[in-house]
Amino acid sequence: MKLEILQVPDCPNVELLERRIAEAVAGERVDVTITHRVLDDQVGAAEAGMTGSPTLLLDGLDPFAEPGLVPSVSCRLYRADGGGIDGAPSVAALRAAIHLAPGENEIEVPAGPADCCAPATGVDSPVAALGAWRCAAQPAGPAQVAIHHTDRP
């Protein structure tokens, strides 16, 4: 199984993701190869399918892809098992993505990603609000991307 981590330079959550991948496959008969691709521009992120850093590709596909996320050279947030947010998928979510049974003391994660950008129905969800804000904060076009990347005095 080929895992590719798409990341921005010096992403603080890559080490956390690597540690959780190692924990997720520990003791399993899974042949895992991890490669890294460092991206530092919007064009590269769009071509690679990076919707924030770190983005994990499992055999070329993002198992945590969510509707509404756009390619981005920014931090990526994931839903935590307890309902909060985190900088990398949980061990349980990684095991589910790799199609491994839940480990000891793990809660089974439902299949399929949640839509972080969709409003929560009937509930004020901080995760949904943060996801909606992140999606709304993306540059809307080439002019906004250019302004965002300019060096200001």
Accessible surface in RSA format (square Angstrom, percent):
REM  Atomic radii and reference values for relative SASA: ProtOr
REM  Chains: A
REM  Algorithm: Lee & Richards
REM  Probe-radius: 1.40
REM  Slices: 20
REM RES _ NUM      All-atoms   Total-Side   Main-Chain    Non-polar    All polar
REM                ABS   REL    ABS   REL    ABS   REL    ABS   REL    ABS   REL
RES MET A   1    72.89  37.7  33.97  22.5  38.92  92.7  43.28  36.8  29.60  39.2
RES LYS A   2   109.28  53.3 107.04  65.7   2.24   5.3  57.49  51.7  51.79  55.2
RES LEU A   3     0.06   0.0   0.06   0.0   0.00   0.0   0.06   0.0   0.00   0.0
RES GLU A   4    24.10  13.8  23.90  18.1   0.20   0.5   2.49   4.8  21.61  17.6
RES ILE A   5     0.00   0.0   0.00   0.0   0.00   0.0   0.00   0.0   0.00   0.0
RES LEU A   6     0.00   0.0   0.00   0.0   0.00   0.0   0.00   0.0   0.00   0.0
RES GLN A   7    19.68  11.0  19.68  14.4   0.00   0.0   0.01   0.0  19.67  14.9
RES VAL A   8    26.17  17.2  26.17  23.7   0.00   0.0  26.17  22.7   0.00   0.0
RES PRO A   9    66.80  48.7  52.33  47.7  14.47  52.6  54.80  45.2  12.00  74.6
RES ASP A  10   140.40  98.3 107.49 107.0  32.90  77.8  41.91  98.6  98.49  98.2
RES CYS A  11    12.50   9.5   0.68   0.8  11.82  27.8   0.45   1.1  12.06  13.0
RES PRO A  12   105.21  76.7  76.33  69.6  28.88 105.0  87.82  72.5  17.39 108.1
RES ASN A  13    30.04  20.7  30.04  29.0   0.00   0.0   0.00   0.0  30.04  29.0
RES VAL A  14    13.08   8.6  13.08  11.8   0.00   0.0  13.08  11.4   0.00   0.0
RES GLU A  15   118.47  68.0 116.05  87.8   2.42   5.8  40.41  78.2  78.06  63.7
RES LEU A  16    33.48  18.6  32.46  23.2   1.02   2.6  32.46  22.8   1.02   2.8
RES LEU A  17     0.00   0.0   0.00   0.0   0.00   0.0   0.00   0.0   0.00   0.0
RES GLU A  18    60.45  34.7  56.87  43.0   3.58   8.5  18.78  36.3  41.68  34.0
RES ARG A  19   132.46  55.6 124.74  63.6   7.72  18.4  70.79  96.7  61.67  37.4
RES ARG A  20    48.37  20.3  47.84  24.4   0.53   1.3   7.36  10.1  41.01  24.9
RES ILE A  21     1.70   1.0   1.70   1.3   0.00   0.0   1.70   1.2   0.00   0.0
RES ALA A  22    60.04  55.2  50.55  78.0   9.49  21.6  55.94  78.8   4.09  10.8
RES GLU A  23   109.15  62.7  95.69  72.4  13.45  32.0  36.18  70.0  72.96  59.6
RES ALA A  24     0.00   0.0   0.00   0.0   0.00   0.0   0.00   0.0   0.00   0.0
RES VAL A  25    25.87  17.0  21.33  19.3   4.54  10.9  21.33  18.5   4.54  12.3
RES ALA A  26    68.12  62.6  44.90  69.3  23.22  52.8  54.39  76.6  13.73  36.4
RES GLY A  27    89.36 110.2   0.00   N/A  89.36 110.2  44.67 122.6  44.69 100.1
RES GLU A  28    66.54  38.2  47.05  35.6  19.49  46.4   1.92   3.7  64.61  52.8
RES ARG A  29   245.08 102.9 205.17 104.6  39.91  95.0  86.33 118.0 158.74  96.2
RES VAL A  30    40.83  26.9  15.80  14.3  25.03  60.3  19.47  16.9  21.36  57.9
RES ASP A  31   119.36  83.6 105.05 104.6  14.31  33.8  41.03  96.6  78.32  78.1
RES VAL A  32    38.18  25.1   9.98   9.0  28.20  68.0   9.98   8.7  28.20  76.5
RES THR A  33    76.08  54.1  72.38  73.4   3.70   8.8  50.04  67.2  26.04  39.4
RES ILE A  34    62.52  35.6  35.90  26.7  26.62  64.2  35.90  25.9  26.62  72.2
RES THR A  35    53.99  38.4  49.80  50.5   4.19  10.0  52.23  70.2   1.76   2.7
RES HIS A  36    82.62  45.2  51.69  35.9  30.93  79.1  42.05  43.3  40.57  47.2
RES ARG A  37    97.17  40.8  94.31  48.1   2.86   6.8  39.55  54.1  57.62  34.9
RES VAL A  38    84.72  55.7  58.33  52.8  26.39  63.6  58.33  50.7  26.39  71.6
RES LEU A  39    19.40  10.8  17.79  12.7   1.62   4.1  19.40  13.6   0.00   0.0
RES ASP A  40   100.32  70.3  79.33  79.0  21.00  49.7  16.99  40.0  83.34  83.1
RES ASP A  41    69.30  48.5  68.79  68.5   0.51   1.2  31.92  75.1  37.38  37.3
RES GLN A  42    45.21  25.3  43.23  31.6   1.98   4.7  19.77  42.1  25.44  19.3
RES VAL A  43   102.49  67.4  99.25  89.8   3.24   7.8 102.41  89.0   0.09   0.2
RES GLY A  44    14.12  17.4   0.00   N/A  14.12  17.4  13.09  35.9   1.03   2.3
RES ALA A  45     0.00   0.0   0.00   0.0   0.00   0.0   0.00   0.0   0.00   0.0
RES ALA A  46    53.92  49.6  36.03  55.6  17.88  40.7  36.12  50.9  17.80  47.1
RES GLU A  47   143.79  82.6 104.29  78.9  39.50  94.0  49.74  96.2  94.05  76.8
RES ALA A  48    14.57  13.4   0.34   0.5  14.24  32.4   4.23   6.0  10.34  27.4
RES GLY A  49    32.53  40.1   0.00   N/A  32.53  40.1  26.82  73.6   5.71  12.8
RES MET A  50     0.00   0.0   0.00   0.0   0.00   0.0   0.00   0.0   0.00   0.0
RES THR A  51    18.38  13.1  18.38  18.6   0.00   0.0  18.23  24.5   0.14   0.2
RES GLY A  52     0.00   0.0   0.00   N/A   0.00   0.0   0.00   0.0   0.00   0.0
RES SER A  53     0.30   0.3   0.29   0.4   0.02   0.0   0.29   0.6   0.02   0.0
RES PRO A  54     0.00   0.0   0.00   0.0   0.00   0.0   0.00   0.0   0.00   0.0
RES THR A  55     0.00   0.0   0.00   0.0   0.00   0.0   0.00   0.0   0.00   0.0
RES LEU A  56     1.51   0.8   1.41   1.0   0.11   0.3   1.41   1.0   0.11   0.3
RES LEU A  57    14.35   8.0  14.12  10.1   0.23   0.6  14.12   9.9   0.23   0.6
RES LEU A  58    25.37  14.1  22.18  15.9   3.19   8.0  22.18  15.6   3.19   8.6
RES ASP A  59    92.46  64.8  66.68  66.4  25.78  61.0  34.57  81.4  57.89  57.7
RES GLY A  60    52.97  65.3   0.00   N/A  52.97  65.3  29.08  79.8  23.89  53.5
RES LEU A  61   135.81  75.6 134.33  96.1   1.48   3.7 135.79  95.4   0.02   0.1
RES ASP A  62    28.57  20.0  11.83  11.8  16.74  39.6  10.38  24.4  18.20  18.1
RES PRO A  63    39.85  29.0  11.59  10.6  28.26 102.7  24.43  20.2  15.43  95.9
RES PHE A  64    25.33  12.7  25.22  15.6   0.11   0.3  25.22  15.3   0.11   0.3
RES ALA A  65    50.51  46.4  45.73  70.6   4.79  10.9  47.53  66.9   2.99   7.9
RES GLU A  66    24.62  14.1  15.48  11.7   9.14  21.8   2.76   5.3  21.87  17.9
RES PRO A  67    85.13  62.0  71.68  65.3  13.45  48.9  83.92  69.3   1.20   7.5
RES GLY A  68    51.55  63.6   0.00   N/A  51.55  63.6  32.97  90.5  18.58  41.6
RES LEU A  69    26.18  14.6   6.65   4.8  19.52  49.1   6.79   4.8  19.38  52.2
RES VAL A  70    64.36  42.3  63.28  57.3   1.08   2.6  63.79  55.4   0.57   1.5
RES PRO A  71    44.48  32.4  43.85  40.0   0.63   2.3  43.85  36.2   0.63   3.9
RES SER A  72     3.76   3.2   3.60   4.8   0.16   0.4   0.16   0.3   3.60   5.0
RES VAL A  73    41.11  27.1  17.53  15.9  23.58  56.8  17.53  15.2  23.58  64.0
RES SER A  74    41.47  35.0  31.40  41.9  10.07  23.2  41.43  88.2   0.04   0.1
RES CYS A  75    72.57  54.9  64.90  72.4   7.67  18.0  19.08  48.3  53.49  57.7
RES ARG A  76     3.46   1.5   3.41   1.7   0.05   0.1   1.05   1.4   2.41   1.5
RES LEU A  77    67.48  37.6  51.18  36.6  16.30  41.0  51.35  36.1  16.13  43.4
RES TYR A  78    10.57   4.9   8.23   4.7   2.34   6.1  10.40   7.8   0.17   0.2
RES ARG A  79    97.13  40.8  82.07  41.8  15.07  35.9  38.13  52.1  59.00  35.8
RES ALA A  80    29.28  26.9  21.02  32.4   8.26  18.8  22.86  32.2   6.41  17.0
RES ASP A  81    75.48  52.9  40.94  40.7  34.54  81.7  25.94  61.0  49.54  49.4
RES GLY A  82    83.26 102.7   0.00   N/A  83.26 102.7  43.52 119.4  39.73  89.0
RES GLY A  83    51.65  63.7   0.00   N/A  51.65  63.7  35.99  98.8  15.65  35.1
RES GLY A  84    36.39  44.9   0.00   N/A  36.39  44.9  32.45  89.0   3.95   8.8
RES ILE A  85    75.01  42.7  51.88  38.7  23.12  55.7  51.88  37.4  23.12  62.8
RES ASP A  86    38.81  27.2  32.50  32.3   6.31  14.9  10.21  24.0  28.60  28.5
RES GLY A  87     9.47  11.7   0.00   N/A   9.47  11.7   3.99  10.9   5.48  12.3
RES ALA A  88     0.45   0.4   0.00   0.0   0.45   1.0   0.00   0.0   0.45   1.2
RES PRO A  89     1.74   1.3   0.51   0.5   1.22   4.4   1.74   1.4   0.00   0.0
RES SER A  90    14.29  12.1  13.54  18.1   0.76   1.7  13.46  28.7   0.83   1.2
RES VAL A  91    21.94  14.4  19.00  17.2   2.94   7.1  19.00  16.5   2.94   8.0
RES ALA A  92     6.82   6.3   2.46   3.8   4.37   9.9   2.93   4.1   3.89  10.3
RES ALA A  93    13.56  12.5  11.94  18.4   1.63   3.7  12.31  17.3   1.25   3.3
RES LEU A  94     0.09   0.1   0.09   0.1   0.00   0.0   0.09   0.1   0.00   0.0
RES ARG A  95    17.53   7.4  17.53   8.9   0.00   0.0   2.54   3.5  14.99   9.1
RES ALA A  96    38.76  35.6  22.98  35.5  15.79  35.9  29.30  41.3   9.47  25.1
RES ALA A  97    15.77  14.5   3.12   4.8  12.66  28.8  13.35  18.8   2.43   6.4
RES ILE A  98     8.05   4.6   1.38   1.0   6.67  16.1   1.44   1.0   6.61  17.9
RES HIS A  99   161.85  88.5 129.85  90.3  32.00  81.9  96.33  99.3  65.52  76.2
RES LEU A 100    29.43  16.4  18.19  13.0  11.24  28.3  21.37  15.0   8.06  21.7
RES ALA A 101    73.45  67.5  58.25  89.9  15.20  34.6  64.96  91.5   8.49  22.5
RES PRO A 102    63.53  46.3  42.47  38.7  21.06  76.6  44.88  37.1  18.65 115.9
RES GLY A 103    24.30  30.0   0.00   N/A  24.30  30.0  18.26  50.1   6.04  13.5
RES GLU A 104   163.99  94.1 135.47 102.5  28.52  67.9  60.72 117.4 103.27  84.3
RES ASN A 105   157.80 108.8 107.33 103.7  50.47 121.5  42.45 102.2 115.35 111.5
RES GLU A 106    50.15  28.8  24.93  18.9  25.23  60.1  19.83  38.4  30.32  24.8
RES ILE A 107   127.46  72.5 120.77  90.0   6.68  16.1 125.35  90.3   2.11   5.7
RES GLU A 108   128.92  74.0 110.61  83.7  18.31  43.6  33.10  64.0  95.82  78.2
RES VAL A 109    40.31  26.5  31.85  28.8   8.46  20.4  32.94  28.6   7.38  20.0
RES PRO A 110   110.24  80.3  94.22  85.9  16.02  58.2 105.86  87.4   4.38  27.2
RES ALA A 111   104.20  95.8  69.17 106.8  35.03  79.7  75.51 106.3  28.70  76.0
RES GLY A 112    58.71  72.4   0.00   N/A  58.71  72.4  30.19  82.8  28.52  63.9
RES PRO A 113    66.65  48.6  34.04  31.0  32.61 118.5  44.82  37.0  21.83 135.7
RES ALA A 114    41.98  38.6  27.94  43.1  14.04  31.9  36.71  51.7   5.26  13.9
RES ASP A 115    48.64  34.1  37.68  37.5  10.96  25.9  17.18  40.4  31.46  31.4
RES CYS A 116    16.78  12.7  16.78  18.7   0.00   0.0   9.76  24.7   7.02   7.6
RES CYS A 117    26.42  20.0  11.53  12.9  14.89  35.0  12.07  30.6  14.35  15.5
RES ALA A 118    37.65  34.6  30.78  47.5   6.87  15.6  35.05  49.4   2.61   6.9
RES PRO A 119   116.12  84.6 101.62  92.6  14.51  52.7 107.98  89.2   8.14  50.6
RES ALA A 120    38.40  35.3  12.95  20.0  25.45  57.9  22.48  31.7  15.92  42.2
RES THR A 121   130.19  92.6 108.37 109.9  21.82  52.0  83.78 112.5  46.41  70.2
RES GLY A 122    87.85 108.3   0.00   N/A  87.85 108.3  45.48 124.8  42.37  94.9
RES VAL A 123   100.14  65.9  88.30  79.9  11.83  28.5  93.73  81.4   6.41  17.4
RES ASP A 124   148.59 104.1 121.79 121.2  26.80  63.4  42.11  99.1 106.47 106.2
RES SER A 125    26.25  22.2  19.65  26.2   6.60  15.2  13.31  28.4  12.94  18.1
RES PRO A 126   109.93  80.1  98.39  89.7  11.54  41.9 106.32  87.8   3.60  22.4
RES VAL A 127    12.07   7.9  10.55   9.5   1.52   3.7  11.10   9.6   0.97   2.6
RES ALA A 128     7.43   6.8   6.60  10.2   0.83   1.9   6.91   9.7   0.52   1.4
RES ALA A 129    64.94  59.7  51.11  78.9  13.83  31.5  59.79  84.2   5.16  13.7
RES LEU A 130    57.47  32.0  53.84  38.5   3.63   9.1  56.95  40.0   0.52   1.4
RES GLY A 131     5.84   7.2   0.00   N/A   5.84   7.2   5.29  14.5   0.55   1.2
RES ALA A 132    43.81  40.3  37.73  58.2   6.08  13.8  40.34  56.8   3.47   9.2
RES TRP A 133   160.15  64.3 153.50  74.3   6.64  15.6 133.61  71.2  26.54  43.0
RES ARG A 134    20.60   8.6  20.44  10.4   0.16   0.4  17.29  23.6   3.31   2.0
RES CYS A 135    32.00  24.2  17.93  20.0  14.07  33.1  18.07  45.8  13.93  15.0
RES ALA A 136    86.80  79.8  49.18  75.9  37.62  85.6  61.15  86.1  25.65  67.9
RES ALA A 137    58.65  53.9  24.03  37.1  34.62  78.7  35.82  50.4  22.83  60.5
RES GLN A 138    32.42  18.1  21.02  15.4  11.40  27.2   9.80  20.9  22.63  17.2
RES PRO A 139    47.81  34.8  24.75  22.6  23.06  83.8  29.38  24.3  18.44 114.6
RES ALA A 140    92.19  84.8  50.84  78.5  41.35  94.1  60.21  84.8  31.99  84.7
RES GLY A 141    24.28  29.9   0.00   N/A  24.28  29.9  23.71  65.1   0.57   1.3
RES PRO A 142   122.50  89.3 111.09 101.3  11.41  41.5 117.67  97.2   4.83  30.0
RES ALA A 143    71.83  66.0  61.10  94.3  10.73  24.4  69.39  97.7   2.44   6.5
RES GLN A 144    91.89  51.4  88.43  64.6   3.46   8.2  29.20  62.2  62.69  47.5
RES VAL A 145    35.88  23.6  35.88  32.5   0.00   0.0  35.88  31.2   0.00   0.0
RES ALA A 146    57.93  53.3  47.40  73.1  10.53  24.0  56.12  79.0   1.81   4.8
RES ILE A 147   105.20  59.9 104.97  78.2   0.23   0.5 105.15  75.7   0.05   0.1
RES HIS A 148   119.09  65.1 101.32  70.4  17.77  45.5  56.03  57.7  63.06  73.4
RES HIS A 149    93.54  51.1  66.41  46.2  27.13  69.4  46.97  48.4  46.56  54.2
RES THR A 150    75.12  53.4  57.58  58.4  17.54  41.8  57.88  77.7  17.24  26.1
RES ASP A 151   145.92 102.2 115.10 114.6  30.83  72.9  38.72  91.1 107.21 106.9
RES ARG A 152   169.20  71.0 138.78  70.7  30.42  72.4  62.63  85.6 106.56  64.6
RES PRO A 153   180.85 131.8 107.24  97.8  73.60 267.6 147.19 121.5  33.65 209.2
END  Absolute sums over single chains surface
CHAIN  1 A     8893.4       6541.0       2352.4       5403.1       3490.3
END  Absolute sums over all chains
TOTAL          8893.4       6541.0       2352.4       5403.1       3490.3
